[in-house]
Amino acid sequence: MKRPSFQFYPADWMSDLKLRRCSPAARGVWMDILCALHDSDDGYGLLRWPLKDIASTVGASMSHVRELAEKGVLRGSDTMLDEPMVYTPRSGRKDGDPVTLVQAGPGPVWYSQRMVKDEYVRTIRGESSRFGAAEDGSPKPTPKPPFGDGTTSSSSSSSSHPPSEDVGARKRGSKKCPADFAVGMDLLAWAAANTPAVNVEAETAKFRDHTFGRSITDWDGTWRNWMRKASELAPKASVVRHPAANKQLALEAENERARQQWLREQA
């Protein structure tokens, strides 16, 4: 029996830079596609339909569905999936063996990375906790991944979601940006108001890759300082490069603040 609901992460929705780059209309279409992926008979989080059939099913234009695919929100191909989706489990501070969740091969095949990974993790946890041992006391074998036979994996491939740090490490600080650091709507609104000439997505990518000379605990403040420095170094001509996108981010942030204020008044 199909589950009547699926997990939704508001913080991820609001901070996913790939999704934020999409138009508001395309983001609305993505929600409908998520529902179709949830109900799919091809495997949870996966559809083996041509892109035009997906657009027709959710009642969306091809331009909006292509936008989601081009920005990397909807993964896959109508013809040939060249790279598999590989997930690397992590326990404590150790990486497990990479698991291929979506095999490379002929299309059409379209999927949501988050839904596919979450389904695999849910399956593993269910098998290891509630049904962790067979009747003779021996441990049950590891469940197969939902898509593909799991016999092929690439050690060079990385996890679709980087491992999160433990709380102790976050308190001690680090010289590298934490894997779970998220640029939320408050930071995006700040950037739109204070550093409009900066390409937030590009600079955030540099910020994540940079190794600082000292251990840092205040990553929000460090990110703002990084954006200020990028604004100072930006050529004067770049002032007109990103205002439209930043205004859109500021508008969305203002709408979110108004919504939260309304909810508080209704409580």
Summary of the structure (lengths in Angstrom):
residues: 267
radius of gyration: 21.0
end to end distance: 36.6
largest distance: 72.5
contacts: 698
relative contact order: 0.10
helix: 48%
strand: 13%
